[in-house]
Amino acid sequence: IISINSEIELLVKKISLEREKVLPEIQSYVEIQIQKMGIKNGRFRIEMEHRKNINNLGGDDVKFLFSANKGVSLEEIDKVASGGETSRLMLSVKSLLNTHIKMPTLILDEIDAGVSGEIAGKMASVLQKMSKNSQLIVISHLPQIAAKANYHYKVEKFDNSIKNTKIINLLNENERLDEIAKMLSGETISLAARENAKALIS
């Protein structure tokens, strides 16, 4: 006769072993991705400790450690990562999940927070690759991200005396071009911004 507690303990041990097996793959994948996205000396590690108390997540305490620079020790992400670094780490993890788990739709709300310029372009490429496996709904203020979309929706908020009203419109080709140009230069669209928007979209 095997007690319920014994069965649970066996399952917890099995889960811990399975977790340990995949740690190297996760660490390597995330590290490669963040380096591609501009954190050239970035390091990522997962620290797992077994504990006696078991809960619905098993019998392991897991910490995610990160260092962005050479010679800097690994620390917990929430203590050392900037907003832009956190965005890239999060996108790397989401990208990894996207390759292993079938997710029909993935909603990413400002996953590009804290980044701009060349790094935003690199993140856009990661998102574009992810979109081959899942439908992505990406909320962004960056032209580099918006330019990679298959469909571009504009969200506007209007205030009146009673309540706020939000309107979402699917932009046509010319409207999309103007919107991305506005992201680049502000409300007054310059010829240079329009040409830059065309280049981003193409």
MODELLER restraints for C-alpha pairs under 7 A, 6 or more apart:
rsr = mdl.restraints
at = mdl.atoms
rsr.add(forms.Gaussian(group=physical.xy_distance, feature=features.Distance(at['CA:12:A'], at['CA:58:A']), mean=5.48, stdev=0.5))
rsr.add(forms.Gaussian(group=physical.xy_distance, feature=features.Distance(at['CA:12:A'], at['CA:59:A']), mean=6.08, stdev=0.5))
rsr.add(forms.Gaussian(group=physical.xy_distance, feature=features.Distance(at['CA:16:A'], at['CA:60:A']), mean=6.97, stdev=0.5))
rsr.add(forms.Gaussian(group=physical.xy_distance, feature=features.Distance(at['CA:23:A'], at['CA:46:A']), mean=6.81, stdev=0.5))
rsr.add(forms.Gaussian(group=physical.xy_distance, feature=features.Distance(at['CA:27:A'], at['CA:44:A']), mean=5.84, stdev=0.5))
rsr.add(forms.Gaussian(group=physical.xy_distance, feature=features.Distance(at['CA:27:A'], at['CA:45:A']), mean=5.61, stdev=0.5))
rsr.add(forms.Gaussian(group=physical.xy_distance, feature=features.Distance(at['CA:27:A'], at['CA:46:A']), mean=6.89, stdev=0.5))
rsr.add(forms.Gaussian(group=physical.xy_distance, feature=features.Distance(at['CA:30:A'], at['CA:44:A']), mean=6.88, stdev=0.5))
rsr.add(forms.Gaussian(group=physical.xy_distance, feature=features.Distance(at['CA:30:A'], at['CA:92:A']), mean=5.38, stdev=0.5))
rsr.add(forms.Gaussian(group=physical.xy_distance, feature=features.Distance(at['CA:30:A'], at['CA:93:A']), mean=6.41, stdev=0.5))
rsr.add(forms.Gaussian(group=physical.xy_distance, feature=features.Distance(at['CA:31:A'], at['CA:42:A']), mean=6.50, stdev=0.5))
rsr.add(forms.Gaussian(group=physical.xy_distance, feature=features.Distance(at['CA:31:A'], at['CA:43:A']), mean=5.74, stdev=0.5))
rsr.add(forms.Gaussian(group=physical.xy_distance, feature=features.Distance(at['CA:31:A'], at['CA:44:A']), mean=5.66, stdev=0.5))
rsr.add(forms.Gaussian(group=physical.xy_distance, feature=features.Distance(at['CA:33:A'], at['CA:92:A']), mean=5.80, stdev=0.5))
rsr.add(forms.Gaussian(group=physical.xy_distance, feature=features.Distance(at['CA:34:A'], at['CA:42:A']), mean=6.64, stdev=0.5))
rsr.add(forms.Gaussian(group=physical.xy_distance, feature=features.Distance(at['CA:34:A'], at['CA:88:A']), mean=6.10, stdev=0.5))
rsr.add(forms.Gaussian(group=physical.xy_distance, feature=features.Distance(at['CA:34:A'], at['CA:89:A']), mean=6.38, stdev=0.5))
rsr.add(forms.Gaussian(group=physical.xy_distance, feature=features.Distance(at['CA:34:A'], at['CA:92:A']), mean=6.71, stdev=0.5))
rsr.add(forms.Gaussian(group=physical.xy_distance, feature=features.Distance(at['CA:35:A'], at['CA:41:A']), mean=6.76, stdev=0.5))
rsr.add(forms.Gaussian(group=physical.xy_distance, feature=features.Distance(at['CA:35:A'], at['CA:42:A']), mean=6.09, stdev=0.5))
rsr.add(forms.Gaussian(group=physical.xy_distance, feature=features.Distance(at['CA:37:A'], at['CA:119:A']), mean=5.82, stdev=0.5))
rsr.add(forms.Gaussian(group=physical.xy_distance, feature=features.Distance(at['CA:37:A'], at['CA:122:A']), mean=5.67, stdev=0.5))
rsr.add(forms.Gaussian(group=physical.xy_distance, feature=features.Distance(at['CA:37:A'], at['CA:123:A']), mean=6.49, stdev=0.5))
rsr.add(forms.Gaussian(group=physical.xy_distance, feature=features.Distance(at['CA:38:A'], at['CA:119:A']), mean=6.21, stdev=0.5))
rsr.add(forms.Gaussian(group=physical.xy_distance, feature=features.Distance(at['CA:39:A'], at['CA:68:A']), mean=6.33, stdev=0.5))
rsr.add(forms.Gaussian(group=physical.xy_distance, feature=features.Distance(at['CA:41:A'], at['CA:68:A']), mean=5.83, stdev=0.5))
rsr.add(forms.Gaussian(group=physical.xy_distance, feature=features.Distance(at['CA:41:A'], at['CA:69:A']), mean=5.30, stdev=0.5))
rsr.add(forms.Gaussian(group=physical.xy_distance, feature=features.Distance(at['CA:41:A'], at['CA:70:A']), mean=6.02, stdev=0.5))
rsr.add(forms.Gaussian(group=physical.xy_distance, feature=features.Distance(at['CA:42:A'], at['CA:67:A']), mean=5.65, stdev=0.5))
rsr.add(forms.Gaussian(group=physical.xy_distance, feature=features.Distance(at['CA:42:A'], at['CA:68:A']), mean=4.25, stdev=0.5))
rsr.add(forms.Gaussian(group=physical.xy_distance, feature=features.Distance(at['CA:42:A'], at['CA:69:A']), mean=6.16, stdev=0.5))
rsr.add(forms.Gaussian(group=physical.xy_distance, feature=features.Distance(at['CA:43:A'], at['CA:66:A']), mean=5.66, stdev=0.5))
rsr.add(forms.Gaussian(group=physical.xy_distance, feature=features.Distance(at['CA:43:A'], at['CA:67:A']), mean=5.20, stdev=0.5))
rsr.add(forms.Gaussian(group=physical.xy_distance, feature=features.Distance(at['CA:43:A'], at['CA:68:A']), mean=6.40, stdev=0.5))
rsr.add(forms.Gaussian(group=physical.xy_distance, feature=features.Distance(at['CA:44:A'], at['CA:65:A']), mean=5.74, stdev=0.5))
rsr.add(forms.Gaussian(group=physical.xy_distance, feature=features.Distance(at['CA:44:A'], at['CA:66:A']), mean=4.72, stdev=0.5))
rsr.add(forms.Gaussian(group=physical.xy_distance, feature=features.Distance(at['CA:44:A'], at['CA:67:A']), mean=6.75, stdev=0.5))
rsr.add(forms.Gaussian(group=physical.xy_distance, feature=features.Distance(at['CA:45:A'], at['CA:64:A']), mean=6.10, stdev=0.5))
rsr.add(forms.Gaussian(group=physical.xy_distance, feature=features.Distance(at['CA:45:A'], at['CA:65:A']), mean=5.07, stdev=0.5))
rsr.add(forms.Gaussian(group=physical.xy_distance, feature=features.Distance(at['CA:45:A'], at['CA:66:A']), mean=6.48, stdev=0.5))
rsr.add(forms.Gaussian(group=physical.xy_distance, feature=features.Distance(at['CA:46:A'], at['CA:62:A']), mean=6.89, stdev=0.5))
rsr.add(forms.Gaussian(group=physical.xy_distance, feature=features.Distance(at['CA:46:A'], at['CA:63:A']), mean=5.79, stdev=0.5))
rsr.add(forms.Gaussian(group=physical.xy_distance, feature=features.Distance(at['CA:46:A'], at['CA:64:A']), mean=4.81, stdev=0.5))
rsr.add(forms.Gaussian(group=physical.xy_distance, feature=features.Distance(at['CA:46:A'], at['CA:65:A']), mean=6.03, stdev=0.5))
rsr.add(forms.Gaussian(group=physical.xy_distance, feature=features.Distance(at['CA:47:A'], at['CA:62:A']), mean=5.71, stdev=0.5))
rsr.add(forms.Gaussian(group=physical.xy_distance, feature=features.Distance(at['CA:47:A'], at['CA:63:A']), mean=5.07, stdev=0.5))
rsr.add(forms.Gaussian(group=physical.xy_distance, feature=features.Distance(at['CA:47:A'], at['CA:64:A']), mean=6.43, stdev=0.5))
rsr.add(forms.Gaussian(group=physical.xy_distance, feature=features.Distance(at['CA:48:A'], at['CA:60:A']), mean=6.34, stdev=0.5))
rsr.add(forms.Gaussian(group=physical.xy_distance, feature=features.Distance(at['CA:48:A'], at['CA:61:A']), mean=5.67, stdev=0.5))
rsr.add(forms.Gaussian(group=physical.xy_distance, feature=features.Distance(at['CA:48:A'], at['CA:62:A']), mean=4.59, stdev=0.5))
rsr.add(forms.Gaussian(group=physical.xy_distance, feature=features.Distance(at['CA:48:A'], at['CA:63:A']), mean=6.48, stdev=0.5))
rsr.add(forms.Gaussian(group=physical.xy_distance, feature=features.Distance(at['CA:49:A'], at['CA:60:A']), mean=5.51, stdev=0.5))
rsr.add(forms.Gaussian(group=physical.xy_distance, feature=features.Distance(at['CA:49:A'], at['CA:61:A']), mean=5.16, stdev=0.5))
rsr.add(forms.Gaussian(group=physical.xy_distance, feature=features.Distance(at['CA:49:A'], at['CA:62:A']), mean=6.56, stdev=0.5))
rsr.add(forms.Gaussian(group=physical.xy_distance, feature=features.Distance(at['CA:50:A'], at['CA:59:A']), mean=5.83, stdev=0.5))
rsr.add(forms.Gaussian(group=physical.xy_distance, feature=features.Distance(at['CA:50:A'], at['CA:60:A']), mean=4.53, stdev=0.5))
rsr.add(forms.Gaussian(group=physical.xy_distance, feature=features.Distance(at['CA:50:A'], at['CA:61:A']), mean=6.32, stdev=0.5))
rsr.add(forms.Gaussian(group=physical.xy_distance, feature=features.Distance(at['CA:51:A'], at['CA:59:A']), mean=5.51, stdev=0.5))
rsr.add(forms.Gaussian(group=physical.xy_distance, feature=features.Distance(at['CA:51:A'], at['CA:60:A']), mean=5.81, stdev=0.5))
rsr.add(forms.Gaussian(group=physical.xy_distance, feature=features.Distance(at['CA:51:A'], at['CA:61:A']), mean=7.00, stdev=0.5))
rsr.add(forms.Gaussian(group=physical.xy_distance, feature=features.Distance(at['CA:52:A'], at['CA:59:A']), mean=6.68, stdev=0.5))
rsr.add(forms.Gaussian(group=physical.xy_distance, feature=features.Distance(at['CA:53:A'], at['CA:59:A']), mean=6.39, stdev=0.5))
rsr.add(forms.Gaussian(group=physical.xy_distance, feature=features.Distance(at['CA:63:A'], at['CA:76:A']), mean=6.71, stdev=0.5))
rsr.add(forms.Gaussian(group=physical.xy_distance, feature=features.Distance(at['CA:64:A'], at['CA:76:A']), mean=5.68, stdev=0.5))
rsr.add(forms.Gaussian(group=physical.xy_distance, feature=features.Distance(at['CA:64:A'], at['CA:77:A']), mean=6.16, stdev=0.5))
rsr.add(forms.Gaussian(group=physical.xy_distance, feature=features.Distance(at['CA:65:A'], at['CA:74:A']), mean=5.51, stdev=0.5))
rsr.add(forms.Gaussian(group=physical.xy_distance, feature=features.Distance(at['CA:65:A'], at['CA:75:A']), mean=4.95, stdev=0.5))
rsr.add(forms.Gaussian(group=physical.xy_distance, feature=features.Distance(at['CA:65:A'], at['CA:76:A']), mean=4.38, stdev=0.5))
rsr.add(forms.Gaussian(group=physical.xy_distance, feature=features.Distance(at['CA:65:A'], at['CA:77:A']), mean=5.49, stdev=0.5))
rsr.add(forms.Gaussian(group=physical.xy_distance, feature=features.Distance(at['CA:66:A'], at['CA:74:A']), mean=4.99, stdev=0.5))
rsr.add(forms.Gaussian(group=physical.xy_distance, feature=features.Distance(at['CA:66:A'], at['CA:75:A']), mean=5.49, stdev=0.5))
rsr.add(forms.Gaussian(group=physical.xy_distance, feature=features.Distance(at['CA:66:A'], at['CA:76:A']), mean=6.16, stdev=0.5))
rsr.add(forms.Gaussian(group=physical.xy_distance, feature=features.Distance(at['CA:66:A'], at['CA:77:A']), mean=5.48, stdev=0.5))
rsr.add(forms.Gaussian(group=physical.xy_distance, feature=features.Distance(at['CA:67:A'], at['CA:73:A']), mean=6.29, stdev=0.5))
rsr.add(forms.Gaussian(group=physical.xy_distance, feature=features.Distance(at['CA:67:A'], at['CA:74:A']), mean=4.87, stdev=0.5))
rsr.add(forms.Gaussian(group=physical.xy_distance, feature=features.Distance(at['CA:67:A'], at['CA:75:A']), mean=6.63, stdev=0.5))
rsr.add(forms.Gaussian(group=physical.xy_distance, feature=features.Distance(at['CA:83:A'], at['CA:113:A']), mean=6.58, stdev=0.5))
rsr.add(forms.Gaussian(group=physical.xy_distance, feature=features.Distance(at['CA:83:A'], at['CA:114:A']), mean=5.20, stdev=0.5))
rsr.add(forms.Gaussian(group=physical.xy_distance, feature=features.Distance(at['CA:84:A'], at['CA:113:A']), mean=5.98, stdev=0.5))
rsr.add(forms.Gaussian(group=physical.xy_distance, feature=features.Distance(at['CA:84:A'], at['CA:114:A']), mean=4.01, stdev=0.5))
rsr.add(forms.Gaussian(group=physical.xy_distance, feature=features.Distance(at['CA:84:A'], at['CA:115:A']), mean=5.16, stdev=0.5))
rsr.add(forms.Gaussian(group=physical.xy_distance, feature=features.Distance(at['CA:87:A'], at['CA:111:A']), mean=5.49, stdev=0.5))
rsr.add(forms.Gaussian(group=physical.xy_distance, feature=features.Distance(at['CA:87:A'], at['CA:112:A']), mean=5.76, stdev=0.5))
rsr.add(forms.Gaussian(group=physical.xy_distance, feature=features.Distance(at['CA:87:A'], at['CA:113:A']), mean=6.15, stdev=0.5))
rsr.add(forms.Gaussian(group=physical.xy_distance, feature=features.Distance(at['CA:91:A'], at['CA:111:A']), mean=6.76, stdev=0.5))
rsr.add(forms.Gaussian(group=physical.xy_distance, feature=features.Distance(at['CA:95:A'], at['CA:130:A']), mean=6.34, stdev=0.5))
rsr.add(forms.Gaussian(group=physical.xy_distance, feature=features.Distance(at['CA:98:A'], at['CA:130:A']), mean=6.56, stdev=0.5))
rsr.add(forms.Gaussian(group=physical.xy_distance, feature=features.Distance(at['CA:98:A'], at['CA:133:A']), mean=6.93, stdev=0.5))
rsr.add(forms.Gaussian(group=physical.xy_distance, feature=features.Distance(at['CA:103:A'], at['CA:134:A']), mean=5.87, stdev=0.5))
rsr.add(forms.Gaussian(group=physical.xy_distance, feature=features.Distance(at['CA:104:A'], at['CA:134:A']), mean=5.15, stdev=0.5))
rsr.add(forms.Gaussian(group=physical.xy_distance, feature=features.Distance(at['CA:104:A'], at['CA:135:A']), mean=6.02, stdev=0.5))
rsr.add(forms.Gaussian(group=physical.xy_distance, feature=features.Distance(at['CA:105:A'], at['CA:134:A']), mean=5.55, stdev=0.5))
rsr.add(forms.Gaussian(group=physical.xy_distance, feature=features.Distance(at['CA:105:A'], at['CA:135:A']), mean=4.62, stdev=0.5))
rsr.add(forms.Gaussian(group=physical.xy_distance, feature=features.Distance(at['CA:105:A'], at['CA:136:A']), mean=5.83, stdev=0.5))
rsr.add(forms.Gaussian(group=physical.xy_distance, feature=features.Distance(at['CA:106:A'], at['CA:134:A']), mean=6.74, stdev=0.5))
rsr.add(forms.Gaussian(group=physical.xy_distance, feature=features.Distance(at['CA:106:A'], at['CA:135:A']), mean=6.24, stdev=0.5))
rsr.add(forms.Gaussian(group=physical.xy_distance, feature=features.Distance(at['CA:106:A'], at['CA:136:A']), mean=4.99, stdev=0.5))
rsr.add(forms.Gaussian(group=physical.xy_distance, feature=features.Distance(at['CA:106:A'], at['CA:137:A']), mean=6.23, stdev=0.5))
rsr.add(forms.Gaussian(group=physical.xy_distance, feature=features.Distance(at['CA:107:A'], at['CA:136:A']), mean=5.95, stdev=0.5))
rsr.add(forms.Gaussian(group=physical.xy_distance, feature=features.Distance(at['CA:107:A'], at['CA:137:A']), mean=4.71, stdev=0.5))
rsr.add(forms.Gaussian(group=physical.xy_distance, feature=features.Distance(at['CA:107:A'], at['CA:138:A']), mean=6.02, stdev=0.5))
rsr.add(forms.Gaussian(group=physical.xy_distance, feature=features.Distance(at['CA:108:A'], at['CA:137:A']), mean=6.18, stdev=0.5))
rsr.add(forms.Gaussian(group=physical.xy_distance, feature=features.Distance(at['CA:108:A'], at['CA:138:A']), mean=4.86, stdev=0.5))
rsr.add(forms.Gaussian(group=physical.xy_distance, feature=features.Distance(at['CA:108:A'], at['CA:139:A']), mean=6.26, stdev=0.5))
rsr.add(forms.Gaussian(group=physical.xy_distance, feature=features.Distance(at['CA:109:A'], at['CA:138:A']), mean=6.05, stdev=0.5))
rsr.add(forms.Gaussian(group=physical.xy_distance, feature=features.Distance(at['CA:109:A'], at['CA:139:A']), mean=4.83, stdev=0.5))
rsr.add(forms.Gaussian(group=physical.xy_distance, feature=features.Distance(at['CA:110:A'], at['CA:139:A']), mean=5.38, stdev=0.5))
rsr.add(forms.Gaussian(group=physical.xy_distance, feature=features.Distance(at['CA:110:A'], at['CA:140:A']), mean=5.16, stdev=0.5))
rsr.add(forms.Gaussian(group=physical.xy_distance, feature=features.Distance(at['CA:112:A'], at['CA:120:A']), mean=6.92, stdev=0.5))
rsr.add(forms.Gaussian(group=physical.xy_distance, feature=features.Distance(at['CA:120:A'], at['CA:144:A']), mean=5.98, stdev=0.5))
rsr.add(forms.Gaussian(group=physical.xy_distance, feature=features.Distance(at['CA:120:A'], at['CA:145:A']), mean=6.74, stdev=0.5))
rsr.add(forms.Gaussian(group=physical.xy_distance, feature=features.Distance(at['CA:121:A'], at['CA:144:A']), mean=5.29, stdev=0.5))
rsr.add(forms.Gaussian(group=physical.xy_distance, feature=features.Distance(at['CA:121:A'], at['CA:145:A']), mean=6.80, stdev=0.5))
rsr.add(forms.Gaussian(group=physical.xy_distance, feature=features.Distance(at['CA:124:A'], at['CA:144:A']), mean=6.53, stdev=0.5))
rsr.add(forms.Gaussian(group=physical.xy_distance, feature=features.Distance(at['CA:124:A'], at['CA:145:A']), mean=4.95, stdev=0.5))
rsr.add(forms.Gaussian(group=physical.xy_distance, feature=features.Distance(at['CA:124:A'], at['CA:148:A']), mean=6.61, stdev=0.5))
rsr.add(forms.Gaussian(group=physical.xy_distance, feature=features.Distance(at['CA:128:A'], at['CA:148:A']), mean=6.77, stdev=0.5))
rsr.add(forms.Gaussian(group=physical.xy_distance, feature=features.Distance(at['CA:140:A'], at['CA:146:A']), mean=6.96, stdev=0.5))
rsr.add(forms.Gaussian(group=physical.xy_distance, feature=features.Distance(at['CA:142:A'], at['CA:183:A']), mean=6.80, stdev=0.5))
rsr.add(forms.Gaussian(group=physical.xy_distance, feature=features.Distance(at['CA:143:A'], at['CA:180:A']), mean=5.39, stdev=0.5))
rsr.add(forms.Gaussian(group=physical.xy_distance, feature=features.Distance(at['CA:143:A'], at['CA:183:A']), mean=5.75, stdev=0.5))
rsr.add(forms.Gaussian(group=physical.xy_distance, feature=features.Distance(at['CA:143:A'], at['CA:184:A']), mean=6.68, stdev=0.5))
rsr.add(forms.Gaussian(group=physical.xy_distance, feature=features.Distance(at['CA:144:A'], at['CA:200:A']), mean=6.66, stdev=0.5))
rsr.add(forms.Gaussian(group=physical.xy_distance, feature=features.Distance(at['CA:146:A'], at['CA:152:A']), mean=6.96, stdev=0.5))
rsr.add(forms.Gaussian(group=physical.xy_distance, feature=features.Distance(at['CA:147:A'], at['CA:200:A']), mean=5.78, stdev=0.5))
rsr.add(forms.Gaussian(group=physical.xy_distance, feature=features.Distance(at['CA:147:A'], at['CA:201:A']), mean=4.73, stdev=0.5))
rsr.add(forms.Gaussian(group=physical.xy_distance, feature=features.Distance(at['CA:148:A'], at['CA:201:A']), mean=6.41, stdev=0.5))
rsr.add(forms.Gaussian(group=physical.xy_distance, feature=features.Distance(at['CA:152:A'], at['CA:170:A']), mean=5.96, stdev=0.5))
rsr.add(forms.Gaussian(group=physical.xy_distance, feature=features.Distance(at['CA:152:A'], at['CA:171:A']), mean=5.76, stdev=0.5))
rsr.add(forms.Gaussian(group=physical.xy_distance, feature=features.Distance(at['CA:152:A'], at['CA:176:A']), mean=6.67, stdev=0.5))
rsr.add(forms.Gaussian(group=physical.xy_distance, feature=features.Distance(at['CA:153:A'], at['CA:168:A']), mean=6.37, stdev=0.5))
rsr.add(forms.Gaussian(group=physical.xy_distance, feature=features.Distance(at['CA:153:A'], at['CA:169:A']), mean=5.36, stdev=0.5))
rsr.add(forms.Gaussian(group=physical.xy_distance, feature=features.Distance(at['CA:153:A'], at['CA:170:A']), mean=4.39, stdev=0.5))
rsr.add(forms.Gaussian(group=physical.xy_distance, feature=features.Distance(at['CA:153:A'], at['CA:171:A']), mean=5.81, stdev=0.5))
rsr.add(forms.Gaussian(group=physical.xy_distance, feature=features.Distance(at['CA:154:A'], at['CA:168:A']), mean=5.59, stdev=0.5))
rsr.add(forms.Gaussian(group=physical.xy_distance, feature=features.Distance(at['CA:154:A'], at['CA:169:A']), mean=5.34, stdev=0.5))
rsr.add(forms.Gaussian(group=physical.xy_distance, feature=features.Distance(at['CA:154:A'], at['CA:170:A']), mean=6.51, stdev=0.5))
rsr.add(forms.Gaussian(group=physical.xy_distance, feature=features.Distance(at['CA:154:A'], at['CA:171:A']), mean=6.91, stdev=0.5))
rsr.add(forms.Gaussian(group=physical.xy_distance, feature=features.Distance(at['CA:155:A'], at['CA:166:A']), mean=6.81, stdev=0.5))
rsr.add(forms.Gaussian(group=physical.xy_distance, feature=features.Distance(at['CA:155:A'], at['CA:167:A']), mean=5.72, stdev=0.5))
rsr.add(forms.Gaussian(group=physical.xy_distance, feature=features.Distance(at['CA:155:A'], at['CA:168:A']), mean=4.53, stdev=0.5))
rsr.add(forms.Gaussian(group=physical.xy_distance, feature=features.Distance(at['CA:155:A'], at['CA:169:A']), mean=6.70, stdev=0.5))
rsr.add(forms.Gaussian(group=physical.xy_distance, feature=features.Distance(at['CA:156:A'], at['CA:166:A']), mean=5.56, stdev=0.5))
rsr.add(forms.Gaussian(group=physical.xy_distance, feature=features.Distance(at['CA:156:A'], at['CA:167:A']), mean=5.25, stdev=0.5))
rsr.add(forms.Gaussian(group=physical.xy_distance, feature=features.Distance(at['CA:156:A'], at['CA:168:A']), mean=6.49, stdev=0.5))
rsr.add(forms.Gaussian(group=physical.xy_distance, feature=features.Distance(at['CA:157:A'], at['CA:164:A']), mean=6.64, stdev=0.5))
rsr.add(forms.Gaussian(group=physical.xy_distance, feature=features.Distance(at['CA:157:A'], at['CA:165:A']), mean=5.59, stdev=0.5))
rsr.add(forms.Gaussian(group=physical.xy_distance, feature=features.Distance(at['CA:157:A'], at['CA:166:A']), mean=4.41, stdev=0.5))
rsr.add(forms.Gaussian(group=physical.xy_distance, feature=features.Distance(at['CA:157:A'], at['CA:167:A']), mean=6.44, stdev=0.5))
rsr.add(forms.Gaussian(group=physical.xy_distance, feature=features.Distance(at['CA:158:A'], at['CA:164:A']), mean=5.64, stdev=0.5))
rsr.add(forms.Gaussian(group=physical.xy_distance, feature=features.Distance(at['CA:158:A'], at['CA:165:A']), mean=5.07, stdev=0.5))
rsr.add(forms.Gaussian(group=physical.xy_distance, feature=features.Distance(at['CA:158:A'], at['CA:166:A']), mean=6.28, stdev=0.5))
rsr.add(forms.Gaussian(group=physical.xy_distance, feature=features.Distance(at['CA:159:A'], at['CA:165:A']), mean=6.37, stdev=0.5))
rsr.add(forms.Gaussian(group=physical.xy_distance, feature=features.Distance(at['CA:177:A'], at['CA:194:A']), mean=6.98, stdev=0.5))
rsr.add(forms.Gaussian(group=physical.xy_distance, feature=features.Distance(at['CA:177:A'], at['CA:197:A']), mean=6.17, stdev=0.5))
rsr.add(forms.Gaussian(group=physical.xy_distance, feature=features.Distance(at['CA:177:A'], at['CA:198:A']), mean=6.75, stdev=0.5))
rsr.add(forms.Gaussian(group=physical.xy_distance, feature=features.Distance(at['CA:178:A'], at['CA:194:A']), mean=6.93, stdev=0.5))
rsr.add(forms.Gaussian(group=physical.xy_distance, feature=features.Distance(at['CA:180:A'], at['CA:197:A']), mean=5.75, stdev=0.5))
rsr.add(forms.Gaussian(group=physical.xy_distance, feature=features.Distance(at['CA:181:A'], at['CA:189:A']), mean=6.14, stdev=0.5))
rsr.add(forms.Gaussian(group=physical.xy_distance, feature=features.Distance(at['CA:181:A'], at['CA:193:A']), mean=5.02, stdev=0.5))
rsr.add(forms.Gaussian(group=physical.xy_distance, feature=features.Distance(at['CA:181:A'], at['CA:194:A']), mean=5.05, stdev=0.5))
rsr.add(forms.Gaussian(group=physical.xy_distance, feature=features.Distance(at['CA:181:A'], at['CA:197:A']), mean=5.30, stdev=0.5))
rsr.add(forms.Gaussian(group=physical.xy_distance, feature=features.Distance(at['CA:182:A'], at['CA:188:A']), mean=6.97, stdev=0.5))
rsr.add(forms.Gaussian(group=physical.xy_distance, feature=features.Distance(at['CA:182:A'], at['CA:189:A']), mean=5.84, stdev=0.5))
rsr.add(forms.Gaussian(group=physical.xy_distance, feature=features.Distance(at['CA:184:A'], at['CA:193:A']), mean=5.99, stdev=0.5))
rsr.add(forms.Gaussian(group=physical.xy_distance, feature=features.Distance(at['CA:185:A'], at['CA:193:A']), mean=5.99, stdev=0.5))
